[in-house]
Amino acid sequence: MRIAFFSDIHANLPALEAVFADMDKRNLDSIYCLGDLVGYAPWPNEVVAEIRKRRIPTIAGNYDEGVGLASPNCGCAYKTDTEKSLGQQSIDFTNSIVTDGTRQYLRMLPRHIRLTLMDDSKVENKIEALLVHGSPRKINEYLFEDRPEKSFLHMFADAQADIMFFGHTHKPYHRAMPYEHDGQIRYRHAINIGSVGKPKDGDPRSCYVILELTPESNLSDSESIKVEFIRVAYDVEKSAQAVEASPLPNEFAGMLRTA
């Protein structure tokens, strides 16, 4: 079973098209999107249309929630007045150009998706995966890689999840964390799938994740659950120049170039 997960497109159509072209070559069984389809680039309607055309199960990101509700607030954690000003210009612009159909789609997106994987006739083969945008608790909570393991494990227990996929930080990572279950060591997997359209890890290429499971995959062997981070080159300059040609702040073009 090969399942792809992607997130945080942020209205960057050239990046999304490159990712879909890459996915089409990889013999995937299913694809899921973890939200933040819009904001910061000039193609929100086109990005939503592409995802809808492929009928990809999708959850809402905080930006989708804001635009879906026609709110002037995207739920973003801007730290400076300059960031707040730039962010306000982004959501104001996005709200001004999305169609009624795009807004309705964003408003109706679910907040979580839960997948029960493997043969659940045997308890040891059952894997519960939870798909969220920020965290199980908040759509805009940032789960960074340096979060204490104890905090992660407590969150997993509350959510009754073995694997959790999320985005929002735009910084990909995979942590397998041991815990004891009925006298046996098992592992819970925290997987940040990075960003398709607005990476923030210094690599301007798009990022998505493929989860590969086999009949041997189980929670006791952390290596048996395979997680691959795929980086996809796209025409960054095309997207950056489109941002500069739009009413959006030019700073967003620079962020695409430098990630």
Secondary structure, DSSP 8 states (H G I E B T S, - for coil): -EEEEE---TT-HHHHHHHHHHHTTS--SEEEE-S---SSSS-HHHHHHHHHHTT--B---HHHHHHHTT-S-------SHHHHHHHHHHHHHHHHH--HHHHHHHHH--S-EEEEES-TTSGGG-EEEEE-SS-SS-TT----TTS-HHHHHHHHHHHT-SEEEE-SS---EEEEEEEEETTEEEEEEEEE---SS---SS--SEEEEEEE--TT--TT-GGGSEEEEEEE---HHHHHHHHHTSSS-THHHHHHHH-
